[in-house]
Structures are given as C-alpha cells and as structure tokens.
Amino acid sequence: MFQSFLTLHLLDARISEAIVGLTRNLLRIDRRVRKLTAMELGFTRHNTSNQNTSDRLGPNQGTCTRMGYSSATLISLFFIFMSGCADNQPPVTIESLRSSEDPDQESWNVDLTITENGYLRLHLTAGHVLKYERPDSIFMLLQSADGDSVRVKVDIFDVAGDSSAVVFADRIYYYERENRFVAHGDVVATSISGTVIESEHLTWTEEDRKLRTPGFATITESGRRTSGYRLVANEDLSEAILENFTGTTFSTDADPTESSRNRNNR
C-alpha cells in the first residue's frame, strides 16, 4: 500500500510539472502575441493620424488585433480549466490511506458461532478480531491479542451438528458473504479420528465443504506421513488428495499428533 501511495504521488507530481511547463509555454506565446499586437496597433494609430494614407491600411489590420485578444482569452480559459481539473482531484495522503484500512469494528476475546439452516457449522475463537465492511466484501481478521500466545481456533461441524475437525492457525480471515475462511501461518487441522494436516495456508468453503492448501502440505494418518502439494480433502479429513506426494513411515508407538498439540497449546 505504501508503494502504491508513492507511485500515485510521483504520478501526480509529474502531471503537475507538465501542466506548469505547458502553462509557461502558453504564457510565452501570449506575450509574443501581445507584443505583435501592440506593434500593429501602433502602426495603425500612426497611419490613421494621416488622413492621406489612411486608406493604405489593409483589412487584415483588424483581424490581427482580434487574433491577439482571442489568444489571450483562450490561454486564460485553458489555465482556468486545468486548474479546475486539478482542484477536483483530492490529494492522496497517508492519512487517507490509513483511514481506508481502518476496521469498522474491533473486538477482543471473541467467541463466534456460524450456523447454516439452523445447524452449527463453525465455532471460532480468537483473542483479537477486526471486522471490515467494504462494498465488495465483508470479512473478519481473527488473530491473537497482543502478548497472548493462544492461537486462533476453528471447530468445524458437519451438517448434523457433530464435530468434524478442528483448525489452529496464527490468523484466520472469515468472509461472511461467501461463508468461507482462510487460515494462515503454521496451520494444523486435526480430525476426530486423529488424522492431521499441516500447512502454511488452508481454506474452507461452505459451498463444497472441502479443505484446500494451495501450496505444500503433509498428512499424518495411521503411522504414515505423506507430503505433497495442492491438497484437497473432505472437511472431516476422511479422504484427501495430494499432488506430487511422497510417503514416509514411522514407529507405530509414536504419537503423530504430539508435535501439533504442543504448537496449538503454546
């Protein structure tokens, strides 16, 4: 955003410089026209004072005088028009940019439930929530409160109201109109059966009830860890698809969810 502000500021400065340069050139032309007009007018007065030579003046004398005044008028109108156009554009300032980024609502220690057709679908908890209402979107940013180590949590429920999975992340964006959320930062999703998905970016949508990761992700299930890209899974993690995946095994007596629990409870 700050880079966009600098770009707009430089563009505005270049336009202003161009207008000033053009105005200076027009003023120089105006001065030359006025000078020629004054010389012509002097010549006219000199000749009209002598009645014997008054008829020698051609019809173009009056035309030259009218052209001189018309040029000055056009230059003045052009300058007024350009000034008016510049005045109609409010200056872009850091304050105006900041005001456009300010949230419409701000809350702490939020406990939010989302229902669909009377059934509980999502339960979101966060230490700090910022809500933004824009013409094209209404969304909330859920994050930890300052100095708080508790991460953002989302419980996902199936259409019957039973728990499907729980998601922990550093921050989560929830979009009201689309009824979807996007999780960022050390994301860990755990199903009731113990399947764990780990990634840096995860999305969920009510429309298809799917979890997706656009980048790298790992799935840990029944003693096997699988890694790959562009994961697509059911919201209860019962089925999942990975592209370009590789699998590694580990001891069955190890707890694959232990590391994720430690991160979520920190």
C-alpha positions as CSV (number, residue, x, y, z in Angstrom):
1,M,0.0,0.0,0.0
2,F,2.8,2.4,0.8
3,Q,4.4,1.6,-2.6
4,S,1.1,2.4,-4.3
5,F,1.0,5.7,-2.4
6,L,4.5,6.6,-3.7
7,T,3.5,5.7,-7.2
8,L,0.4,7.9,-7.1
9,H,2.4,10.7,-5.5
10,L,5.1,10.6,-8.3
11,L,2.5,10.5,-11.0
12,D,0.7,13.5,-9.5
13,A,4.0,15.4,-9.3
14,R,4.8,14.6,-13.0
15,I,1.3,15.7,-14.1
16,S,1.7,19.0,-12.1
17,E,5.2,19.6,-13.7
18,A,3.7,19.0,-17.2
19,I,0.9,21.5,-16.5
20,V,3.3,24.1,-15.2
21,G,5.6,23.7,-18.3
22,L,2.7,23.9,-20.7
23,T,1.3,27.0,-18.9
24,R,4.7,28.7,-19.2
25,N,4.9,28.0,-22.9
26,L,1.4,29.3,-23.4
27,L,2.3,32.5,-21.5
28,R,5.4,33.0,-23.6
29,I,3.2,32.7,-26.7
30,D,0.7,35.1,-25.2
31,R,3.5,37.7,-24.5
32,R,4.7,37.4,-28.1
33,V,1.2,37.8,-29.5
34,R,0.6,40.8,-27.3
35,K,3.9,42.3,-28.4
36,L,3.0,41.9,-32.1
37,T,-0.5,43.2,-31.4
38,A,0.9,46.3,-29.7
39,M,3.3,46.9,-32.6
40,E,0.5,46.5,-35.1
41,L,-1.8,48.8,-33.1
42,G,1.0,51.5,-33.0
43,F,1.4,51.2,-36.7
44,T,-2.4,51.6,-37.1
45,R,-2.5,54.7,-34.9
46,H,0.4,56.3,-36.8
47,N,-1.2,55.8,-40.2
48,T,-4.7,56.7,-39.2
49,S,-3.4,60.1,-37.9
50,N,-2.6,61.0,-41.6
51,Q,-5.8,61.1,-43.5
52,N,-4.0,61.0,-46.9
53,T,-2.6,57.5,-46.1
54,S,-5.5,56.1,-44.0
55,D,-6.8,54.2,-47.0
56,R,-3.5,52.3,-47.4
57,L,-4.2,50.1,-44.4
58,G,-5.4,46.7,-45.4
59,P,-8.4,44.8,-43.9
60,N,-6.0,42.4,-42.1
61,Q,-5.2,45.1,-39.5
62,G,-8.4,44.5,-37.5
63,T,-8.1,40.8,-37.9
64,C,-4.6,40.8,-36.3
65,T,-5.9,42.8,-33.4
66,R,-8.8,40.4,-32.8
67,M,-6.4,37.4,-33.0
68,G,-4.3,38.9,-30.3
69,Y,-7.2,39.2,-27.9
70,S,-8.5,35.8,-28.8
71,S,-5.2,34.1,-28.0
72,A,-5.1,35.7,-24.6
73,T,-8.6,34.6,-23.9
74,L,-8.0,31.1,-24.9
75,I,-4.9,30.9,-22.8
76,S,-6.8,32.2,-19.8
77,L,-9.7,29.7,-20.3
78,F,-7.2,26.8,-20.7
79,F,-5.4,27.8,-17.5
80,I,-8.7,28.0,-15.6
81,F,-9.8,24.7,-17.0
82,M,-6.6,22.9,-16.0
83,S,-6.7,24.5,-12.5
84,G,-10.3,23.3,-12.1
85,C,-9.4,19.7,-13.1
86,A,-6.5,19.7,-10.6
87,D,-8.8,21.0,-7.8
88,N,-11.3,18.3,-8.5
89,Q,-8.8,15.6,-7.6
90,P,-8.2,15.4,-3.8
91,P,-4.6,14.8,-2.8
92,V,-3.7,11.3,-1.8
93,T,-2.2,11.3,1.7
94,I,-1.0,8.7,4.2
95,E,-3.9,9.7,6.5
96,S,-6.5,8.9,3.7
97,L,-4.9,5.6,3.0
98,R,-4.8,4.7,6.7
99,S,-8.5,5.6,7.1
100,S,-9.4,3.2,4.3
101,E,-7.6,0.4,6.1
102,D,-9.1,1.1,9.5
103,P,-11.5,-1.6,10.7
104,D,-15.2,-0.9,11.1
105,Q,-15.3,-2.9,14.3
106,E,-12.7,-4.2,16.8
107,S,-13.3,-6.8,19.5
108,W,-11.3,-8.8,22.0
109,N,-11.7,-12.4,23.4
110,V,-14.3,-13.3,20.7
111,D,-16.3,-16.5,20.7
112,L,-18.3,-16.7,17.4
113,T,-20.6,-19.4,16.1
114,I,-21.8,-19.8,12.5
115,T,-24.9,-21.7,11.7
116,E,-26.4,-22.9,8.4
117,N,-30.1,-23.9,8.1
118,G,-30.3,-24.0,11.9
119,Y,-27.2,-26.3,12.3
120,L,-23.9,-25.3,13.9
121,R,-21.2,-25.2,11.2
122,L,-18.3,-23.2,12.7
123,H,-17.2,-22.2,16.1
124,L,-14.4,-19.6,16.0
125,T,-12.4,-18.3,19.0
126,A,-9.7,-15.6,18.9
127,G,-8.2,-13.0,21.3
128,H,-8.5,-10.2,18.8
129,V,-10.9,-9.6,15.9
130,L,-11.0,-6.9,13.3
131,K,-14.1,-6.6,11.1
132,Y,-14.0,-4.8,7.7
133,E,-17.2,-3.8,5.8
134,R,-16.4,-3.0,2.2
135,P,-18.7,-2.6,-0.9
136,D,-17.4,-5.8,-2.4
137,S,-16.8,-7.9,0.7
138,I,-17.4,-8.2,4.5
139,F,-14.7,-10.1,6.3
140,M,-13.1,-10.5,9.8
141,L,-9.5,-10.9,10.7
142,L,-9.1,-13.2,13.7
143,Q,-5.7,-13.2,15.4
144,S,-4.1,-13.5,18.8
145,A,-4.2,-10.5,21.1
146,D,-1.0,-8.6,21.8
147,G,1.1,-10.5,24.3
148,D,-1.2,-13.6,24.1
149,S,0.2,-16.9,22.9
150,V,-3.2,-18.6,22.4
151,R,-3.7,-19.3,18.7
152,V,-6.9,-18.8,16.6
153,K,-9.1,-21.8,16.7
154,V,-11.9,-23.0,14.4
155,D,-14.1,-26.0,15.1
156,I,-15.8,-27.4,12.0
157,F,-19.1,-29.3,12.4
158,D,-20.9,-31.5,9.9
159,V,-24.5,-30.9,8.6
160,A,-25.8,-32.9,11.6
161,G,-24.0,-30.7,14.1
162,D,-21.4,-33.3,15.0
163,S,-17.7,-32.3,15.2
164,S,-15.7,-33.0,12.1
165,A,-12.3,-31.3,12.6
166,V,-10.5,-28.5,14.5
167,V,-8.1,-26.0,12.9
168,F,-5.4,-23.9,14.6
169,A,-3.6,-21.1,12.9
170,D,-1.8,-17.8,13.6
171,R,-4.5,-15.8,11.9
172,I,-7.8,-16.6,10.1
173,Y,-9.8,-14.5,7.6
174,Y,-13.6,-15.2,7.6
175,Y,-15.7,-14.0,4.7
176,E,-19.3,-13.6,5.6
177,R,-20.9,-13.4,2.2
178,E,-19.0,-16.4,0.8
179,N,-19.2,-18.3,4.1
180,R,-15.6,-19.4,3.9
181,F,-12.4,-18.9,5.9
182,V,-8.7,-18.8,5.0
183,A,-6.1,-19.8,7.6
184,H,-2.5,-18.6,7.5
185,G,0.6,-19.4,9.5
186,D,1.6,-22.8,10.9
187,V,-1.9,-24.2,10.2
188,V,-2.8,-27.6,11.8
189,A,-6.1,-29.3,11.1
190,T,-7.0,-32.4,13.2
191,S,-10.0,-34.7,12.6
192,I,-11.8,-36.7,15.3
193,S,-10.2,-39.9,14.1
194,G,-6.7,-38.4,14.6
195,T,-5.7,-37.5,11.0
196,V,-3.5,-34.4,11.0
197,I,-3.0,-31.9,8.1
198,E,-0.2,-29.4,8.4
199,S,0.4,-26.4,6.0
200,E,1.1,-22.7,5.9
201,H,-2.2,-21.9,4.1
202,L,-5.5,-23.6,4.3
203,T,-9.0,-22.7,3.0
204,W,-12.5,-24.0,3.8
205,T,-15.8,-23.2,2.0
206,E,-19.4,-24.0,2.9
207,E,-20.3,-24.5,-0.7
208,D,-18.4,-27.7,-1.2
209,R,-17.3,-28.4,2.4
210,K,-13.7,-29.0,1.4
211,L,-10.3,-28.1,2.9
212,R,-7.7,-27.0,0.4
213,T,-4.0,-26.0,0.6
214,P,-2.6,-24.1,-2.5
215,G,1.0,-25.0,-1.5
216,F,2.9,-27.6,0.4
217,A,1.1,-29.8,3.0
218,T,1.6,-33.0,5.0
219,I,-1.0,-35.6,6.1
220,T,-0.3,-37.8,9.1
221,E,-2.6,-40.8,9.4
222,S,-2.2,-44.3,10.9
223,G,1.5,-44.2,11.3
224,R,2.2,-42.8,7.8
225,R,3.2,-39.3,6.9
226,T,2.5,-38.1,3.3
227,S,3.7,-34.9,1.8
228,G,2.8,-33.1,-1.4
229,Y,1.2,-30.0,-2.9
230,R,-2.3,-28.7,-3.6
231,L,-4.2,-30.8,-1.1
232,V,-8.0,-31.3,-1.4
233,A,-9.7,-33.1,1.5
234,N,-13.2,-33.6,3.0
235,E,-13.8,-31.4,6.0
236,D,-13.7,-34.4,8.3
237,L,-10.3,-35.5,6.6
238,S,-11.8,-38.9,5.7
239,E,-10.5,-38.5,2.2
240,A,-7.6,-36.4,0.8
241,I,-5.8,-35.9,-2.4
242,L,-2.2,-34.6,-2.8
243,E,-0.3,-33.8,-6.0
244,N,3.4,-34.9,-6.3
245,F,3.4,-36.7,-3.0
246,T,5.9,-38.9,-1.2
247,G,5.3,-41.1,1.9
248,T,7.5,-42.0,4.9
249,T,6.7,-44.3,7.8
250,F,7.5,-44.0,11.4
251,S,7.1,-46.2,14.5
252,T,3.6,-47.2,15.4
253,D,4.1,-46.5,19.1
254,A,4.9,-42.8,18.3
255,D,2.2,-40.2,18.6
256,P,1.9,-38.4,15.3
257,T,-0.2,-35.6,16.8
258,E,2.1,-34.8,19.7
259,S,4.1,-32.0,17.9
260,S,0.9,-30.4,16.7
261,R,-0.6,-30.5,20.1
262,N,2.4,-28.7,21.6
263,R,2.2,-26.0,18.9
264,N,-1.5,-25.5,19.4
265,N,-1.3,-25.3,23.2
266,R,1.7,-22.9,23.3
